[in-house]
Amino acid sequence: MKERKISLDIAERTKTKLETLGIEVSLTRTAEEPNLPLSTAAERVNAFSPDFVVSIHANAGGGTGTEACHTVGKVNSQDSEGRTSPK
């Protein structure tokens, strides 16, 4: 299995659930795009002008547990706060 397939499936299921709650949801991709650069994903997010962004990953390259990074009132990722929880 490829992480991009798992992540897209999770994103599509999450979108469906959120929309049933009346939340407007946009995805940066709706099909498999194996070579999508991070900069393209960022451009798509910026085009949406969202109130909130969620990036879904399965950590196929390794790692365990869950990770979360949030930025509130900050202008760049260097000011973000990251957290990792053990499995």
N, CA, C and O atoms as CSV, one atom per row, in Angstrom:
chain,resi,resn,atom,element,x,y,z
A,1,MET,N,N,0.839,-1.181,0.000
A,1,MET,CA,C,0.000,0.000,0.000
A,1,MET,C,C,0.884,1.244,0.000
A,1,MET,O,O,1.970,1.254,0.580
A,2,LYS,N,N,0.416,2.248,-0.636
A,2,LYS,CA,C,1.138,3.517,-0.708
A,2,LYS,C,C,0.511,4.502,0.273
A,2,LYS,O,O,-0.710,4.573,0.409
A,3,GLU,N,N,1.373,5.264,0.959
A,3,GLU,CA,C,0.882,6.258,1.910
A,3,GLU,C,C,-0.079,7.222,1.239
A,3,GLU,O,O,-1.095,7.586,1.831
A,4,ARG,N,N,0.220,7.643,0.017
A,4,ARG,CA,C,-0.635,8.626,-0.655
A,4,ARG,C,C,-2.048,8.094,-0.860
A,4,ARG,O,O,-3.006,8.865,-0.813
A,5,LYS,N,N,-2.196,6.778,-1.087
A,5,LYS,CA,C,-3.525,6.185,-1.249
A,5,LYS,C,C,-4.263,6.144,0.083
A,5,LYS,O,O,-5.447,6.473,0.155
A,6,ILE,N,N,-3.564,5.742,1.124
A,6,ILE,CA,C,-4.174,5.680,2.458
A,6,ILE,C,C,-4.582,7.078,2.909
A,6,ILE,O,O,-5.690,7.271,3.409
A,7,SER,N,N,-3.697,8.049,2.736
A,7,SER,CA,C,-3.981,9.421,3.160
A,7,SER,C,C,-5.165,10.007,2.404
A,7,SER,O,O,-6.001,10.689,2.997
A,8,LEU,N,N,-5.247,9.749,1.104
A,8,LEU,CA,C,-6.365,10.263,0.310
A,8,LEU,C,C,-7.678,9.621,0.764
A,8,LEU,O,O,-8.699,10.302,0.860
A,9,ASP,N,N,-7.657,8.334,1.039
A,9,ASP,CA,C,-8.862,7.652,1.525
A,9,ASP,C,C,-9.335,8.254,2.848
A,9,ASP,O,O,-10.525,8.512,3.028
A,10,ILE,N,N,-8.405,8.474,3.764
A,10,ILE,CA,C,-8.748,9.074,5.057
A,10,ILE,C,C,-9.287,10.487,4.857
A,10,ILE,O,O,-10.266,10.875,5.495
A,11,ALA,N,N,-8.655,11.257,3.976
A,11,ALA,CA,C,-9.094,12.629,3.702
A,11,ALA,C,C,-10.508,12.656,3.126
A,11,ALA,O,O,-11.329,13.480,3.529
A,12,GLU,N,N,-10.791,11.756,2.185
A,12,GLU,CA,C,-12.122,11.715,1.573
A,12,GLU,C,C,-13.188,11.316,2.592
A,12,GLU,O,O,-14.284,11.875,2.588
A,13,ARG,N,N,-12.879,10.355,3.465
A,13,ARG,CA,C,-13.832,9.940,4.507
A,13,ARG,C,C,-14.065,11.076,5.511
A,13,ARG,O,O,-15.192,11.307,5.948
A,14,THR,N,N,-12.994,11.774,5.867
A,14,THR,CA,C,-13.094,12.897,6.796
A,14,THR,C,C,-13.919,14.016,6.182
A,14,THR,O,O,-14.753,14.615,6.861
A,15,LYS,N,N,-13.698,14.300,4.919
A,15,LYS,CA,C,-14.457,15.328,4.207
A,15,LYS,C,C,-15.954,15.022,4.255
A,15,LYS,O,O,-16.766,15.896,4.560
A,16,THR,N,N,-16.307,13.774,3.952
A,16,THR,CA,C,-17.712,13.367,3.969
A,16,THR,C,C,-18.331,13.584,5.346
A,16,THR,O,O,-19.436,14.114,5.460
A,17,LYS,N,N,-17.618,13.175,6.382
A,17,LYS,CA,C,-18.134,13.335,7.761
A,17,LYS,C,C,-18.306,14.810,8.114
A,17,LYS,O,O,-19.333,15.202,8.669
A,18,LEU,N,N,-17.306,15.627,7.794
A,18,LEU,CA,C,-17.378,17.051,8.125
A,18,LEU,C,C,-18.499,17.749,7.354
A,18,LEU,O,O,-19.170,18.630,7.893
A,19,GLU,N,N,-18.698,17.362,6.108
A,19,GLU,CA,C,-19.755,17.981,5.310
A,19,GLU,C,C,-21.146,17.650,5.865
A,19,GLU,O,O,-22.070,18.453,5.737
A,20,THR,N,N,-21.297,16.475,6.478
A,20,THR,CA,C,-22.586,16.145,7.096
A,20,THR,C,C,-22.874,17.050,8.293
A,20,THR,O,O,-24.018,17.170,8.732
A,21,LEU,N,N,-21.826,17.684,8.811
A,21,LEU,CA,C,-21.975,18.627,9.923
A,21,LEU,C,C,-22.124,20.059,9.427
A,21,LEU,O,O,-22.193,20.996,10.222
A,22,GLY,N,N,-22.174,20.223,8.101
A,22,GLY,CA,C,-22.342,21.547,7.519
A,22,GLY,C,C,-21.049,22.323,7.349
A,22,GLY,O,O,-21.074,23.537,7.145
A,23,ILE,N,N,-19.915,21.630,7.432
A,23,ILE,CA,C,-18.613,22.287,7.298
A,23,ILE,C,C,-18.171,22.220,5.837
A,23,ILE,O,O,-18.207,21.155,5.221
A,24,GLU,N,N,-17.757,23.351,5.290
A,24,GLU,CA,C,-17.246,23.392,3.917
A,24,GLU,C,C,-15.819,22.867,3.911
A,24,GLU,O,O,-14.977,23.331,4.679
A,25,VAL,N,N,-15.551,21.901,3.048
A,25,VAL,CA,C,-14.246,21.246,3.009
A,25,VAL,C,C,-13.700,21.266,1.587
A,25,VAL,O,O,-14.431,20.994,0.634
A,26,SER,N,N,-12.417,21.589,1.442
A,26,SER,CA,C,-11.722,21.520,0.162
A,26,SER,C,C,-10.498,20.635,0.339
A,26,SER,O,O,-9.821,20.698,1.365
A,27,LEU,N,N,-10.220,19.820,-0.654
A,27,LEU,CA,C,-9.043,18.957,-0.629
A,27,LEU,C,C,-8.009,19.481,-1.617
A,27,LEU,O,O,-8.362,20.008,-2.671
A,28,THR,N,N,-6.738,19.334,-1.274
A,28,THR,CA,C,-5.689,19.770,-2.204
A,28,THR,C,C,-5.544,18.794,-3.362
A,28,THR,O,O,-4.976,19.143,-4.397
A,29,ARG,N,N,-6.049,17.578,-3.199
A,29,ARG,CA,C,-6.088,16.623,-4.300
A,29,ARG,C,C,-7.277,15.697,-4.104
A,29,ARG,O,O,-7.659,15.376,-2.978
A,30,THR,N,N,-7.854,15.273,-5.225
A,30,THR,CA,C,-9.000,14.367,-5.192
A,30,THR,C,C,-8.711,13.089,-5.963
A,30,THR,O,O,-9.587,12.240,-6.128
A,31,ALA,N,N,-7.496,12.961,-6.427
A,31,ALA,CA,C,-7.038,11.759,-7.133
A,31,ALA,C,C,-5.578,11.545,-6.771
A,31,ALA,O,O,-4.926,12.423,-6.206
A,32,GLU,N,N,-5.079,10.365,-7.106
A,32,GLU,CA,C,-3.683,10.081,-6.804
A,32,GLU,C,C,-2.769,10.934,-7.682
A,32,GLU,O,O,-2.881,10.922,-8.908
A,33,GLU,N,N,-1.878,11.661,-7.052
A,33,GLU,CA,C,-0.879,12.487,-7.748
A,33,GLU,C,C,0.475,12.137,-7.146
A,33,GLU,O,O,0.928,12.806,-6.217
A,34,PRO,N,N,1.129,11.095,-7.664
A,34,PRO,CA,C,2.337,10.565,-7.037
A,34,PRO,C,C,3.497,11.537,-6.901
A,34,PRO,O,O,4.307,11.390,-5.986
A,35,ASN,N,N,3.602,12.514,-7.770
A,35,ASN,CA,C,4.748,13.415,-7.715
A,35,ASN,C,C,4.358,14.842,-7.365
A,35,ASN,O,O,5.021,15.786,-7.795
A,36,LEU,N,N,3.306,15.011,-6.600
A,36,LEU,CA,C,2.830,16.339,-6.215
A,36,LEU,C,C,3.838,16.981,-5.259
A,36,LEU,O,O,4.030,16.487,-4.148
A,37,PRO,N,N,4.478,18.066,-5.670
A,37,PRO,CA,C,5.429,18.726,-4.769
A,37,PRO,C,C,4.697,19.422,-3.617
A,37,PRO,O,O,3.560,19.871,-3.763
A,38,LEU,N,N,5.360,19.499,-2.501
A,38,LEU,CA,C,4.784,20.173,-1.339
A,38,LEU,C,C,4.414,21.609,-1.675
A,38,LEU,O,O,3.419,22.124,-1.164
A,39,SER,N,N,5.191,22.260,-2.521
A,39,SER,CA,C,4.905,23.646,-2.888
A,39,SER,C,C,3.569,23.760,-3.625
A,39,SER,O,O,2.855,24.749,-3.455
A,40,THR,N,N,3.226,22.768,-4.437
A,40,THR,CA,C,1.941,22.779,-5.141
A,40,THR,C,C,0.795,22.618,-4.156
A,40,THR,O,O,-0.217,23.310,-4.262
A,41,ALA,N,N,0.945,21.717,-3.205
A,41,ALA,CA,C,-0.076,21.540,-2.182
A,41,ALA,C,C,-0.266,22.840,-1.398
A,41,ALA,O,O,-1.396,23.234,-1.110
A,42,ALA,N,N,0.827,23.498,-1.059
A,42,ALA,CA,C,0.750,24.769,-0.329
A,42,ALA,C,C,0.049,25.842,-1.165
A,42,ALA,O,O,-0.754,26.613,-0.640
A,43,GLU,N,N,0.348,25.891,-2.452
A,43,GLU,CA,C,-0.318,26.858,-3.341
A,43,GLU,C,C,-1.823,26.610,-3.375
A,43,GLU,O,O,-2.612,27.554,-3.359
A,44,ARG,N,N,-2.216,25.346,-3.422
A,44,ARG,CA,C,-3.641,25.002,-3.445
A,44,ARG,C,C,-4.323,25.404,-2.141
A,44,ARG,O,O,-5.430,25.943,-2.149
A,45,VAL,N,N,-3.658,25.138,-1.031
A,45,VAL,CA,C,-4.217,25.549,0.270
A,45,VAL,C,C,-4.390,27.059,0.304
A,45,VAL,O,O,-5.448,27.551,0.694
A,46,ASN,N,N,-3.377,27.790,-0.096
A,46,ASN,CA,C,-3.447,29.258,-0.077
A,46,ASN,C,C,-4.556,29.777,-0.976
A,46,ASN,O,O,-5.177,30.792,-0.660
A,47,ALA,N,N,-4.820,29.102,-2.092
A,47,ALA,CA,C,-5.895,29.517,-3.006
A,47,ALA,C,C,-7.262,29.370,-2.351
A,47,ALA,O,O,-8.187,30.114,-2.676
A,48,PHE,N,N,-7.401,28.416,-1.429
A,48,PHE,CA,C,-8.672,28.214,-0.731
A,48,PHE,C,C,-8.924,29.289,0.321
A,48,PHE,O,O,-10.077,29.543,0.672
A,49,SER,N,N,-7.865,29.927,0.833
A,49,SER,CA,C,-7.975,30.867,1.957
A,49,SER,C,C,-8.759,30.245,3.110
A,49,SER,O,O,-9.765,30.805,3.545
A,50,PRO,N,N,-8.314,29.104,3.604
A,50,PRO,CA,C,-9.088,28.388,4.629
A,50,PRO,C,C,-8.967,29.010,6.017
A,50,PRO,O,O,-8.038,29.763,6.306
A,51,ASP,N,N,-9.928,28.674,6.856
A,51,ASP,CA,C,-9.867,29.046,8.267
A,51,ASP,C,C,-9.022,28.043,9.039
A,51,ASP,O,O,-8.474,28.359,10.095
A,52,PHE,N,N,-8.925,26.839,8.503
A,52,PHE,CA,C,-8.262,25.751,9.212
A,52,PHE,C,C,-7.701,24.781,8.181
A,52,PHE,O,O,-8.346,24.526,7.164
A,53,VAL,N,N,-6.504,24.232,8.427
A,53,VAL,CA,C,-5.875,23.278,7.509
A,53,VAL,C,C,-5.501,22.017,8.277
A,53,VAL,O,O,-4.941,22.081,9.372
A,54,VAL,N,N,-5.820,20.871,7.684
A,54,VAL,CA,C,-5.418,19.583,8.242
A,54,VAL,C,C,-4.621,18.853,7.172
A,54,VAL,O,O,-5.077,18.731,6.035
A,55,SER,N,N,-3.451,18.372,7.521
A,55,SER,CA,C,-2.621,17.610,6.605
A,55,SER,C,C,-2.555,16.184,7.128
A,55,SER,O,O,-2.120,15.955,8.256
A,56,ILE,N,N,-2.982,15.229,6.321
A,56,ILE,CA,C,-3.091,13.833,6.761
A,56,ILE,C,C,-1.935,13.024,6.175
A,56,ILE,O,O,-1.673,13.065,4.973
A,57,HIS,N,N,-1.246,12.286,7.058
A,57,HIS,CA,C,-0.115,11.447,6.660
A,57,HIS,C,C,-0.186,10.127,7.409
A,57,HIS,O,O,-0.786,10.042,8.480
A,58,ALA,N,N,0.428,9.102,6.843
A,58,ALA,CA,C,0.471,7.791,7.499
A,58,ALA,C,C,1.879,7.438,7.970
A,58,ALA,O,O,2.089,6.349,8.504
A,59,ASN,N,N,2.843,8.330,7.785
A,59,ASN,CA,C,4.232,8.107,8.201
A,59,ASN,C,C,4.791,6.794,7.670
A,59,ASN,O,O,5.357,5.996,8.417
A,60,ALA,N,N,4.622,6.584,6.362
A,60,ALA,CA,C,5.100,5.358,5.737
A,60,ALA,C,C,6.617,5.218,5.837
A,60,ALA,O,O,7.137,4.105,5.752
A,61,GLY,N,N,7.323,6.314,6.015
A,61,GLY,CA,C,8.772,6.273,6.094
A,61,GLY,C,C,9.306,5.881,7.455
A,61,GLY,O,O,10.520,5.808,7.643
A,62,GLY,N,N,8.428,5.631,8.400
A,62,GLY,CA,C,8.853,5.249,9.741
A,62,GLY,C,C,8.162,6.077,10.795
A,62,GLY,O,O,7.352,6.949,10.481
A,63,GLY,N,N,8.476,5.810,12.024
A,63,GLY,CA,C,7.854,6.516,13.132
A,63,GLY,C,C,6.694,5.721,13.697
A,63,GLY,O,O,6.147,4.836,13.039
A,64,THR,N,N,6.329,6.048,14.921
A,64,THR,CA,C,5.201,5.393,15.578
A,64,THR,C,C,4.398,6.441,16.327
A,64,THR,O,O,4.868,7.558,16.544
A,65,GLY,N,N,3.205,6.083,16.715
A,65,GLY,CA,C,2.371,7.002,17.483
A,65,GLY,C,C,1.726,8.038,16.587
A,65,GLY,O,O,1.604,7.845,15.377
A,66,THR,N,N,1.315,9.135,17.193
A,66,THR,CA,C,0.661,10.205,16.447
A,66,THR,C,C,1.495,11.469,16.530
A,66,THR,O,O,2.271,11.655,17.468
A,67,GLU,N,N,1.330,12.324,15.553
A,67,GLU,CA,C,2.033,13.599,15.530
A,67,GLU,C,C,1.032,14.696,15.246
A,67,GLU,O,O,0.073,14.501,14.499
A,68,ALA,N,N,1.256,15.828,15.836
A,68,ALA,CA,C,0.402,16.982,15.555
A,68,ALA,C,C,1.263,18.231,15.555
A,68,ALA,O,O,2.169,18.375,16.376
A,69,CYS,N,N,0.977,19.119,14.643
A,69,CYS,CA,C,1.667,20.393,14.557
A,69,CYS,C,C,0.602,21.443,14.325
A,69,CYS,O,O,-0.227,21.300,13.426
A,70,HIS,N,N,0.614,22.487,15.118
A,70,HIS,CA,C,-0.401,23.515,14.923
A,70,HIS,C,C,0.231,24.895,14.920
A,70,HIS,O,O,1.209,25.162,15.619
A,71,THR,N,N,-0.349,25.750,14.122
A,71,THR,CA,C,0.089,27.133,14.034
A,71,THR,C,C,-1.131,28.008,14.226
A,71,THR,O,O,-2.077,27.949,13.441
A,72,VAL,N,N,-1.109,28.811,15.258
A,72,VAL,CA,C,-2.224,29.715,15.531
A,72,VAL,C,C,-1.671,31.124,15.628
A,72,VAL,O,O,-0.865,31.425,16.509
A,73,GLY,N,N,-2.105,31.988,14.720
A,73,GLY,CA,C,-1.641,33.368,14.748
A,73,GLY,C,C,-0.176,33.525,14.416
A,73,GLY,O,O,0.436,34.536,14.759
A,74,LYS,N,N,0.390,32.540,13.753
A,74,LYS,CA,C,1.802,32.583,13.365
A,74,LYS,C,C,1.880,32.673,11.844
A,74,LYS,O,O,0.970,32.220,11.150
A,75,VAL,N,N,2.937,33.242,11.332
A,75,VAL,CA,C,3.035,33.431,9.894
A,75,VAL,C,C,3.833,32.351,9.174
A,75,VAL,O,O,3.787,32.277,7.946
A,76,ASN,N,N,4.556,31.518,9.900
A,76,ASN,CA,C,5.311,30.478,9.202
A,76,ASN,C,C,5.506,29.260,10.084
A,76,ASN,O,O,5.286,29.308,11.294
A,77,SER,N,N,5.919,28.175,9.465
A,77,SER,CA,C,6.057,26.907,10.171
A,77,SER,C,C,7.156,26.932,11.224
A,77,SER,O,O,7.138,26.121,12.149
A,78,GLN,N,N,8.106,27.844,11.101
A,78,GLN,CA,C,9.170,27.925,12.105
A,78,GLN,C,C,8.605,28.347,13.455
A,78,GLN,O,O,9.221,28.105,14.493
A,79,ASP,N,N,7.426,28.980,13.443
A,79,ASP,CA,C,6.786,29.401,14.685
A,79,ASP,C,C,5.753,28.387,15.158
A,79,ASP,O,O,5.052,28.635,16.138
A,80,SER,N,N,5.648,27.248,14.477
A,80,SER,CA,C,4.679,26.229,14.824
A,80,SER,C,C,5.145,25.453,16.048
A,80,SER,O,O,6.320,25.475,16.413
A,81,GLU,N,N,4.215,24.785,16.656
A,81,GLU,CA,C,4.522,23.916,17.781
A,81,GLU,C,C,4.192,22.494,17.378
A,81,GLU,O,O,3.075,22.230,16.934
A,82,GLY,N,N,5.120,21.580,17.518
A,82,GLY,CA,C,4.894,20.189,17.152
A,82,GLY,C,C,4.851,19.305,18.380
A,82,GLY,O,O,5.499,19.583,19.390
A,83,ARG,N,N,4.083,18.243,18.280
A,83,ARG,CA,C,3.987,17.274,19.381
A,83,ARG,C,C,3.982,15.877,18.778
A,83,ARG,O,O,3.424,15.651,17.704
A,84,THR,N,N,4.610,14.945,19.487
A,84,THR,CA,C,4.602,13.548,19.090
A,84,THR,C,C,4.174,12.731,20.287
A,84,THR,O,O,4.691,12.909,21.390
A,85,SER,N,N,3.224,11.829,20.066
A,85,SER,CA,C,2.755,10.942,21.127
A,85,SER,C,C,3.218,9.531,20.838
A,85,SER,O,O,3.210,9.111,19.681
A,86,PRO,N,N,3.622,8.786,21.859
A,86,PRO,CA,C,4.051,7.403,21.627
A,86,PRO,C,C,2.856,6.541,21.205
A,86,PRO,O,O,1.702,6.878,21.468
A,87,LYS,N,N,3.156,5.455,20.563
A,87,LYS,CA,C,2.131,4.525,20.088
A,87,LYS,C,C,1.403,3.884,21.240
A,87,LYS,O,O,0.503,3.072,21.026
